[in-house]
């Protein structure tokens, strides 16, 4: 076991102190991994080569190294020794950490050893498996040779966790980090490793053992490589961000595997659902779409508590409307108009819901009126609206003559008590799972909070309950000496309604305050019509969602509706998903899907970090060439690009290839098709027009970063005849940025906005 840990270990404490043992096990382990590297040589080319070592030692292959020689641990930890083939120091270079190298030495028994820069001698084997020599670089893929990227795929973790990475391509390797869906990561290596049990269930391929090494940074530094871990390839989706598309209006999006229709694209500028091309699957595009979120929380964090099963009913097909009315004399004049309101929309409600909609009528008063009158049900839930209109409402109207507010200064009735009784007697929590509960409140005063205070009401939190408040006009017949108390009680109604809304105890629609009776009738009819029309458009849910399953499992059962709609939210709440995630729309998910090839608009996906880096790089190229010294333009461009891109372009390398390779900037402009050697032969005057266009692009990029845009065109100068790019209209708002999690913002820009 000690021999094995000398190559792969979890921490220095896992080793047993003592001299380094010589045995074949480390060699066998290295050999096994080396075979996979050979088999995968195109994807994980070795970086610690004899040629590089000769460069580090000025051609000697031994001795002190030049500045800039450094390594990074790409797999597990790299053990350290006091000398080549010497005694273990019981410490190692951790995964993803980079360090400068000061010396190189060959061992008597063969092999090459490197010493870390520092006062103490710390040596390690240069052929240690997983060692990265020099700057880590992402894999370049496809004909465009862009950096390969990937995201965590959907449906990959049945335990409700984020996708966890290991420090080696083995299932038993230590977990070191987690990645969330949608954020893309660069792929630095691909190799065969240990079989992952989930791959078989996802791909039906028991032999799927490929792993990818992911990192956050395209240009890692010595101090921060940005490597996040090894992940099984079956759980990842390639993310070709520079080949982005959006479906055109009306495009039908289908699940990749089954062809089942899952969405129809609206494709308007205001849409918050965008699409990105993954790869061409001729004749269809294979795409991924996501529900935009703003907090970077993975869908895996939104799994519900385990162990229960919640049944989701078609709530919006089965509304229950409870009219909760102030049962004292002040409300009596308004009841007949309430009856008119229901009459006016009776036909539409019947056509929409048939017998599925049910109505109830209840009144609240004060405890001083007696226990039977404190809260009184005039009609339980019934689908027979005629009984409620012709018998129950008249009975309530008659009773209001006998029950006026109690004497004294207490003008308020016990509204909160009435709400509690409705939720307990007419709409208990078990019944609310099968209906859309709507409580229409008609009254004039706020609750006096005597028998039921606000905290008790808050304990009954349920945002699936919709409250509609109607406040009747103030009564002008109140004596002068009681007017102040009356006004205070009247104002309490609005304050309490807003408090219920702001605390998100229930879903509270905007209160209707002080309306005359006729207007109350029209507003009530309009609100119920809105609810009916909303229900007609919303997705229906009739399956079971297992609480404890990941959100993806829930979505597979209820059909992902693409947009956040009340019905979808209600279904997730019933399934037990955490309210804090749902309330804040903390959902981000990626689902592979198919759209017809002719039904997309090409875009380029850019995040703000990309745009800032591109802007800085183009600024280097956009300077007026006439201001540069003759004959040194190419050298100055090369120096500036070295500073901003991290390396110098080869003299014969076209700049568009260099920019694509180093900063993923897709360019098409004529100038950048040339190399530095070719630019050196051009005159500054001949280059002026090309550099002017790049200056124009820089200015456009700055506008986009600031949320505005202007139209532009080529214009001919009237004096010199030179053709230049110019903006010709006023700035207009243009904010394409969408939240992508982890404080990142992305935009899908038209191709014509790029150089």
N, C-alpha and C positions, 0 to 999 in steps of 0.2 A: 504493500500500500504506500509505503514511503516513496518508492521509486516512481509510482504513478503521480503522486502529488508534486514531485519535483518538476513535472511538466505542466500539469493542470491542478490547481488548488483553489480553494475558496478564500483563504486568508492566510497570513503568516502564522497565525495561531494553530492552523490545522496541521502544521508540520511538526515532526518530532525533532528536537535539537540533536545535533550530532554531525559527524562527517558525512559528506555526500557519498551515497552508496552507488556502486557500479553494478548495474543489472541491465537486462535486455528489455524490460518493460517500457521504459521511456522511448527506447528506439523503436519498439513495435508500435507504440502510440503515434509517434511522429511519422512512421512509415505508413500507417493507416490513413492519417490525414493527408500525407503527401500524395498518396494514390488518388485521393479525391481532387487534390489541387491539379494534378496532371490531367485528370479527366475533364476538369473544368478550367483548363488553362486560359481559354479565351475570355473568361469572365473574371478570373482572379489571377492576373499575371503576377509573378513574384517580383517584389520590389527590392529585396536585399540581394543584389547580384554582384558578381566580381567586378563588373564594369563600373558600377556605382562606387564600390569600395576603392577602386583605383582613383576615381575622381576625388573622393574624400581625402585621399593621401597624396595628391599631386602625382599620381601614376606609380607610386611605390608599392601600394598594397599593404603597407605596414607603417606604424608610427603615428605621429600626431595627425589629427584630422583638420581640415579647413573649417573656417566659420560657416555655419549653416548646415552642418551635418547633424541630423537628429532623427530619432525614431519614435514610433507610437506603438503601443501594445494593442493589437487588433483582435486577439483571442486570449481569453483568460488573463493570467498574470505572467509576467516574465521574471523568472527567478534570478536573483543576484548572488554573486560569489566574490570572495576576497581576491581571487586571481583566476586566470584561465584554468579551467579544470580544478579549481581550488575548493575551499571550504564554503559551504552555504552560509550566507549572512542572515538567513531566516527572514528575509524581506524580499519584496519584488516590486516590479513596475506594474501598477494597476492597469486594468483594462481602460483603454481610451486615453490614457495619459501619455504625453510626449515629452521627451527630454533630449537635451543636446549631448552629442557624443564627442569626447575629447581625444580618444586614442583607439587604435586598432592593433591587434596582435594575433599572430598565429599561434596555436597551441602545439606542443611537441607531438601530441598524439593525433594532430590533424584538426582542421576546423578553423574558424575565424571567431575571435572574441572582440567585443567592444566595451570600452570603459565610459561610464557616465561622467560628465563634467562635474567636478566637485573636489573637495579636499580629501575625502576618503576614497580609497580604491573600491569601486563597485563595478564588477564585470558581469557580462551576460553573453550567452552564446548567440552569435549573429544569425544562426540558422534556426533559432527557436520558432516553432510553428506559430503563425499568426503575427509575426513581427512585421511592421510596416516601416520601411526605410524611406526617408525623405517626406515630402508633403503628400498626405493622403489625397487622392483624387477620385471623384465619382466615376462610375462606369459610364462610358459613352455608348449610346445605343442608336440603332436605326441609321438611315442614310443621312439624316441631319446631324448626327453625332452629338446630339444634346445629352446633357447629364440625365441619367436614368433616375426617375423618382418613383415613389410608391406611397400608398396610404394604407391604413389598417382597413381591411375589408369588413363588410357587414356579415353577421351571422357566423362569427368565427369563435365565439367564446360562450359556451352554454352556462357559465357560472356567473354571468353578470359582471365581469371584470374588464378593465381595459386590457389591451393586448400587451403582454409582458415580454420583454426582451431578455435574452441570456447573454452571458459573457463568452459564450462559445456556441457553435452550431450543434448543440446536444440538448436533448430534453432534460437531462439531469444536471446541466450546468446551472450555476447560481443565477437567479433573476436579478437584474440590475436596474431596470427602468421600465417605464410604461409609455405607450404612445396612444394618442386619441385619434378618433376617426377624423377624416377630412384633411388634417394638416399633412402636407407632403414632406417626405424625407428623401434624402439622396441615398442612392444605393452605391456602396463602395466595394462590395465583393459578393459573389454568389458561389456557393460551394455545397457539396453533398455533406450531410452530417447524420445525426441520429434521427430515426423515424419519429414523427410526431403523431400521436394517436388521433388528434382531431382531423388530420389531413385525410385520412381514409374516409371519414364520414362526409367530409366536404367535397372531395374530388373522386371518390370511389377508386382511389389509387393507393393501395397499401404500400407501394414502393416509393411514394412521394417523400423524398428525404432532402429536398433542396432548401437551403437557408440563405437569407440575405442579410448582409451587414448594413445597417442604416445609420445615417448621421444627419444632424440638423444643418450643418454648414457646408455650403458648396466649396468654400475656400478655407479649410481648416488652418489654424495657426499652431505654432509650437506649443503654446500654453493651453489652447482650447481646441481639441480636435472635433468636438461636437458629436462624436460617435455615441449612439444610444443603445446599441446591442444587436444581437443576431435574432432574426425572426423567421419562422417557417414560411416559405414562399407561398404555401397554399392559403395563408391568411392575409396575403397582401394583394393589392390591386395596382398594376402599373399606372402611373399618373403622368401622361404626356401633356404637361401644362402649356406647351407652346403650340398645341394643336387643338385649341378650344373651339367649341361650337355651341350654339343655342338652337333649339328647335324653332321653326317658324310657327306662326299662329295656327292652331288646330292640329298640330302633329300629335299623333297617338303614340304614347310611350308604352312599351311592353316589357314585361319581365324577360330577362335574357334566357332563362332555362325553359320556361313553360310557354312563353308567348302571350301570357295573360295581360290584358290591358290594365295599366295601373294609373295612367294619367293622360290628360290632354293639355297640351301647352297653350297658354294664353299669349306668351311671348311679347308682352308689352314692356315698355321701359320701366314701369313701376313694379314689375314682378320681382319678388324676392326669391324665386326659385330659378336657379340657373343651372346650366349643364356644361359638362366638360368631356371632350372626346378622349377616350382611352386608346382605342385602336380600331383600325378599319377591319371589319369582318366580312366584307364583300358578300352580298350587296348592301348590308346594313352597317350602320355605325354602332359600335358598342360604347355606351356612355355610362356615366355615373351621375346621379343627381342627389342633391342633399337638401335637407331642411335647414335653412340658415339659423344659426344661433350666435350668441354674442359672448359666451362665457368660456368657451373652450372645454366644456364638460362633455366627456364622451357619453354616447348613448349607453355605454356599459355601466355608468354610474347611476343610471336611472332605472335599474331593475327594482321591482317591488319586493316587499317582504315575502319570504318563502313560506310555503306550507298551506296556502289557501287557494281556492279557485273562485274567481269573480265572474259572474254571468253578465254579459253586456246585452241589454235589450235595446230595441230601436226607440230611444227616448223621444225623439222629435216626431215620431209617428203617434205617440201616446201622451199628449200633454194633459196635465191636471191643473185646472185654474180654480183657485180658491179666492173668493171675494171676502176680505176681512174688513168689516165696516164698523165705524164708530156708532154704537147703538143708542146714542142719546139724541135729544131733540135737535141739536144743531145740525145734524146730518140729514134730517128728514127731507128738506126741500130738494136734495140732490139725488135721492134714490130713484125718483121717477126718470131722471135723465140717465142714470146708470142703466136703467131698463131700456131706454131708447138706444143707448150705445150698443148693447148686446143685440137688440133687434136689428140694428143696421148692418151688422156683420154676421148675423146668424147663418145666412145662406152660404157665405164664403167659408166659414168655419166648418159647416156640415159637408160642403163639397170637398174640402181639403182633408178632413179627418174622419168623416162619417161618424160612427159610434165610438171611435177610439178616443175622442176628446171628452173629458168629464169635467163637471162643474160642481162647486160646493159654495155654500154661503154661511158665514159665521159673523157674529157681532162681539165686540169687546166693550166693556163698560168699566166700572170701578168696583172694588171689593165692597164698598158701602152699599151697593145695590143688592147684595146677597150672593151666595155662592152660585145659584142657578142663573143669575143674570150677569155675573162677573164675566163669564165667557159662555156664549150660547150658540149652538149649532142649529141653523135653520134648515140646512140641507146638507146631507153627506154627499160624497162624490157620486154623481149620476151623469149619464150621457143624455138624459132627457132635459133639454134646456127649457122646454115649455113648462114643465112643473116648476122650475126655479123662477121663471119670469111671471107666471100667472098665479102662483100660490105662495112661494117662499118669500119673494121680495115684498109683495104686499103685506105679508105677516110682519116682516121686519119694519116696514114703513109704519104700520099701525102701532107697533110696540114703542117706537121712538117718541110717540106722543106722551107715553106714561113715564118715560125715563129721561129726566133731564140731569144735568151735571149736579153733583152733591152741593149743598150749600157751603158757603165759606169761600175762601180764596183758591180752592183746589179746582181749577178748571180742567186740568189734564185728566185723561182717562188712562187705563192700564194697557197701553198698546203693546208693550213688551210681553206682558202676560198673554195677550191674545196671540202673539206670534209663537210663543212657546207652545201654547195649546194646539195651534194649527199643526205645528211640526210633530207634536206628540200624538194627536188624535186623528187628524185628517191626512197628514203626510208623514207617517213615521219613516225612519231611515230605511227599513226593509222595503217599504212600498216605493220609496223614492228611486230605488234601483231600476224600477220598471217604468218610470214615467219621467216627463220633464215637468218639474214642479214650478208653477207660477203663482205667486201670491199678489193679488191686487189689493192695495190698502187705501181705503177712503176715510179720511178723518181730518180734523182741524188742529188738534193739539198733540204735542209730543207726549211720550210716556213719562209718568211721574217716577218711574223706577223704584216703586215702593216694594211690591211683592216680587218683582223680577228685576234685577239690576243688569247692567250692561255686561258684566263679566260672565253671568250665567248664559246670556244669549251668545256671547262669544264662544262659549264652550260647545255650542251646537253648530259650529262652523261647517258650512257645506256650500261651496260655490256653484253647485249645480242648481241650487234654489235661486230662482229669479224673483226679485221684488220690484213692484211698480207702485210708487207712492203718488197719491193724489190728495192735495190739501185743499179743502174747501175755503172759500173767502172768509175773512174775519167778520165776526158778528158785531154790527154797529150799535146794538142795543145794550151793551154792557155798561153798568153804572160807572161814573167817572172815578169814584174812589177805588174801583177794582180794575180800572183800565191797565195800569202798569203791570199787575200780576197777570192779567189776561194776555197782554202783548208778549210778555216773557214766555208764557206757556205756548203761545202761537209760534214764536220763533224757534222753540225747542224742536218742533216737528222737523224742520229742514236740517237743523244741526244734527239731530240723531240719524236722519236718513243718510246724510253725507258721511257720518262717522261709520255707519255700517258698510258703506261703499268703500271708504278709504282703508278700513281695517280688513277688507276683503273677507268679511264673515259670510256674506252672501253676494250674489251678483245683483247689484242694485242699479237699475236704470235711472237716468236723470229724473229727479223728482219734479212733478208738475205742481207748482205752488200758486195758490190764490186764484185759480181759474174760476170763472163763472160756470154755472151748471152746464150751459150748452157747450162751452169749450171743454169741460171735463169729459162730456160724452164723446166729443170728437177725438180728443187725445186718447181716451181709453180704447176707442175703436181702432185708431191708427196703430197703437202699440201692439194690440193683439193681432192686427193684420200683419205687422212686421214679423212677429213671432211665427205666424203661420207661413209667411213667405220664406222666412229663413229656414224653417223646417223642411220646406219643399225642396230646397237646394242642397241641404246637407247630406253627407254620406250616412248610410244606415249601418248599424252594427247589430248582429244577431248571433254572433258566435261567443264562445267562451274564451276568456283570456286567463291563463294560469298566472296567478300572482306569484312572483318569484322567478318567472322567466324573464329573459332580457327583452328590451323593448322591441328588438327585431322580431321576436316570436309573436309578440302582440300584433305587430304590424302585418305579419304574414297572415294573421287570422282575420283582421278587420279591413284589410286593403288600405295601404298607405294613401291618404287623400291628397298628398303633395302640399296643400296649404293648411295653415293653422285655422281650423274652424271650430265653432263651439261644440259641435257634435263629436268631433275627434277628441277634444279636450275632455268632454264629459265621459267618453268611453275610457280614456286613460285614468281618470279619477276613480271611476268605478272599479277599474282593475287594480287599484291600489298603488299606482305610481306616485312618487313623492310630490306633494303639492308645490313645494318650493321650486322644483324643476319646471313643472308645467306652467306655473304662474309666470316665470321669467323666460319662458320659451327656450329653456336650456336643452335644445335638441340638435344634434348634428349627426347625420347618418349618410352613408354612401350605399347606393343600391345599383348594381350593374343592370343595365337595361338596353333596349334596342330601339333605334329610330331609323326610318328609311333614309337612304343616303341623300336623296334630293330634298330632304326636309330640314336642313340645318343652315344656319348662318355662321360663317367662320368668325371666330373671335380669337384673341390672344389673352390668356389668363395671366394677370400680373398682380403681384402683391406690392404693397407700398415700399417694402425694402428693395424689391427688384427695381421699382421705378426710380427710387432715389439713387441706387447704384448706377442704373443706366444713365440717368441725368448727369451724374458726376463724370462718367466715362465719356459721354458725348460732348460735354463741355470742353474736354481736352481736345477733341477733334474739331470743335466748332470755332476756335479762335481764328481771327482774320489772318490768312496766310501772308498777306502783304506786310504784316507787322513783324513777321519772323525773319531771321537772318537768312539771306539767300544761301542755298546749298546745305542748310542744316535743318530744314523743315522735317525731313523724315527722321532724323536722329532725335529731334525734340519731341516728335509724336511718339517715338519708341520709348523715350524716357518717361513721358507722362503716362503712357499706357502701362508701363511697368509699375508705376506707383499705384495706379488705381485698380489694375486687374491682377496684381500679384506676380506677374511674370512678363517677360519681354517677348513680343512677337518675333518669330524668325523673319529675316529680311525678305524671304521669298514666300512667306505665308500670307495669303489674302486676308485683309483685315476682317472681312465678314466671317471667315472661318475662325479667326482668332477670337472675335467677340462672342461668337456662338459657343466656342469651346471654353472660354474662361468665365464669362458672366451671363451666358444663356440669352444674349441679346440677339433676337432675329432681325437681320437687316437685309435690305434689298437695294439700297441706293447705289448708284453707279460707282461713286468714289470708293466705297468700302469693298468693292470687288478687287481692288488693287492691293498689292503688297507695298511695304515700305520702300523696297528697291525700285518699284515702278513709280511711286509717288516722288521719289528723289529726282527723277528725270523730268518731272513736270514743272512748269513755271508757276509761281504763285498766282499770276494773273489768270492762268487757265483753271486754277483750282478754286478761285474766288466764289464762283456760282455754287459749286458743290458744298463748300464750307458754309455758305450763306444758308443753304437748305438745312444743314445740321443745326445751325443756330436757331432756325425756325422750329425744328423738332424739340430742341431743349426748352424753348419758351412754351411750346404746347404741353410738354410733360409737366412743367411747373404749374400750368393752369389746371391740369387734371388733378395734380396732387392737392391743389387748393379748392377743388370743387367747382370750377368754372371751365368754360370752353368758348372759343370764338372760331368762326368759319374762316378759311384761308384759301388763297389762290395765287397763281403766278401772275405777276404784273410786269410790264415793261416800263422802265424809267424813261420819262419824256426827254430828259437832257442827254443821258449817256447811252440809251438804248439797251442797257443791261436788263436782263430778266431776273427778277427777284421774287421771293415768296413774301406775302404780306397778309396780315389779318385785316378783314374788311368790314366786319360788323361788330356790334357791341357784345360784351361778355354776357353769357347766359349761364344759369345754374346748370351744372353737370356734375352730378355726384354718383358715380358708378360703384362706389366702394361698398362692399358687403362684409359683415363680420365673419371671420373665419376661425375664431377661437384663439386662445393664447395671445390675446392682444394683437392679432394680425388682421389685416384688411386686404381683400382681394377685389379686383375689378376685371371685367371682361371687355376689352377694348376692341373696336373695329380695326381691321388690318390696316386701313388707310391712315390710322393715327401713328403708325410705327415708321421708322426711317427706311 
